[in-house]
Amino acid sequence: MTDIEPMDAGAIEILDREVVYQGFSRVRRLRLRHPLYAGGTSAELTREVIERGHAVTVIPYDPRRDEVVMIEQLRIGALARGDAAPWLLEVIAGIVEEGEDPADVARREAKEEAGLDLADVREIYTHYTSPGIMTETITLYHAEIDAGAAGGLHGLAVEGEDIRVLVLGFDQAMAAIEDGRISSGPAILALQWLALNRMALRAAAGIEGSSE
């Protein structure tokens, strides 16, 4: 079995840290040397990193109706890339400000972006969005809901949000990943988690014929 224990970060030699841009995000340039797997130390490296805090995502799932609530909105990254349809189908998400409880952020964003009042949210996992260039992590939450009343247009006008809520059947959501309709990484990860845990969630809700 392969040893997957990581190297000690204390062995990395940081030679310099310089802020080269400060806006909504901060860009910092680092000069460093690090230990090599084969032994010894690397040459001096220069790397830029985008520092922009952390975020949460929420996947609201109705185990009885076998439906998931998702949102759709215009995304500037997809527009700048030249996508023909830059309105992306995503999971609910929001930025965690300093001092905020991520679970509270998950509940707030569910209300603002989808009109959902979530009594309980369950933390699933935390992952890096793009560790080769960013410090940002995303913590995924799951919430059991009644999807029957979900829908409509939401978002905060003061933040320029224009969000459409869509209720998708589980099979419909999986098909949207397969055909490329869902192309947002956090949404794909959230739905893949749901695919792995869906039967257990349905069994816990008392759905006959469900098993782990």
N, C-alpha and C positions, 0 to 999 in steps of 0.2 A: 504493500500500500504506500502511495506517495505521501511524503510529509508536506503538508500545506501550511505549516507555521510560517508567518511572514518574518522578514528581516526586521531588526530593531531600527526604528526611525532615528534613534539617538546616534546611529553611526553615520548619518548623513551630515555632511559639512556644508552649512549655508554660509556662503561668502558675502552675499549682499542681497538686500530686499529693497526694491525701489518702486514707489507708486508712479506709474506712467500715465494713468488716466483715472479721473474720478467723476462719475456721473451717477446714473441709476445703479450701475455696477461699478466696481473698482477693478482696474487692471494693474497687476503688480508683476514686475520683472524680478526673477530670482537668478542668482548665479550660485551654482552648487557643484559638489562632487559627492558621489555615493559609492558604497561598496558594490563590487561585481559578484555575480553568482560564481564565477570561476576563480574568485580570489582577487585581491588587490583593490584598487580604487579607480573610478572612471576619470576621464579627462574633465576639465572644467566645462560645465554645461550652462547655457542660458535658456531659460524658459519663461514664458508669460502665462499668468493664470488669472482668470476672471473670478472675482470674489463677489458673490451676490446673495449671500444668506441661504436660507433653506425654505422648503415648501412642503405642503401636504397635498395629497390627492384622496378622493373619496369614491368608493364604488358602492352605490346604493342598490341593493338586490332584493327583489321580492321572490322568496322561495316558493310561494304558493302559486303565483302566476308565472314563475320562471322567467322573470323580466328584470332588466337592468336599466337604470335611469342614466342617460348620458346627456351631454350638452354639445352644442355646435356654435362656433364663433369664428370670425375672421382672425387669422394669425399672420402677423407681419413677417415672420420667418418664412412661411410658405409663400407669401406674396413676393418677397424679395428674391426667393429662389426661382420664381417664375412659374409656380404651379398654376394650372388652368382653373382650379377650384380651390382657392386658399382658405375656404371655410372648413375647419377641421372638426371631426367628431372626436370628442374627448371625454375624460372623466372630470368631475368637479375638482378644482384645484385652487390653491391660494398661497400667498407668501406669509411665512411666520415672522412677525416683527419681533425685535428684541424684547424679551421678558414675557412673551405670549406662550400659553399652553397650546401645543400643536393640536390637541384634541378639540379645544375650544375654537381654533381656527377652522378645523374641519366642519364643525357644526355651523359656524358663521357663514362659511363659503357655500355650504349646501343651501342655506336659506337665501343668500344673496343671488346665487347663480341659478338655482333650480326651484326655489320656493319650498324647499323641504325642511321640515322640523325634525331633526334627528335626536331622539332621546338618548340613545346609546350608540357609541362608535367604538369599534374594536381595532386596535393597532395591529397591523399585519407585519410590515417590515420597513426598513429604511434602506435606500439605495442611492448611489451617486448617479447624477444625470449624464455627465460627460467628464469623467475623472482625468482625462488627458489634458483638459483645458480649464475646468471649472471646479470650485469648491462646493457648489450647491448639492444638497441631498434632498430627496423627496421621501416623506413617510406616508405610506399607504394606509388608509383606514377603510374598514368595511362597516356598513350599517344595514340592518334588515328593515325594510320598509313595506308599505302598501303602495304599489305603483299605480293603482287604479285612478288616482286623482292627479298624477304627475303630468306636467306638460306646460305649455305656454311660453311666453317671452319674459326674460328676466335680465338681471344685471344692474349695476349702478350707473346711472347717467353721468354722475360726476367723474367717474373713472372711464367714461367712454365705452362702457360695456354694452353689447347688443347680443344677447345669448338666447338661443332657441333650445328648449328642452325636448328630448326625444326619448321615448320608451321603446326599448328593443327587446324582443324575445331572445333568450340565450342563443339559440341556433342562428338567429338573424345577426347577432353581434359577432359570432364566430365566423360567419360567412363574410361579414364586412371586413374582417382582418384578412381573410383569404383573398378577397378580390381587391384589396388595397384601399377600400373606402375608409377604413380606420388605419391611419398611418402614424399617429402620435405614439411615441414610445411609452410614456406613462400609461396611456389607455390600453395598449397591447399588454403590458406587464400586469395591469390590474385584471384584465379579462382572462389572462392565462392563469392567474391565481384563482380566479373564480372557476375556471374549467377544472382545476385540480381539486377544488373544495366544494363544488356545487352539490354533489350528491349527499355529502355530509350535512350541508346546510339545509337541504330539503328534508333529509331524515330527521334532523333536529326539530324541524317545523312540523313534523308529523305527516309528511307527504307519503302516502302508501306507495310501495314499490321502490322507494329510494334506499340506497345503501352506500356505504363508503367504498 
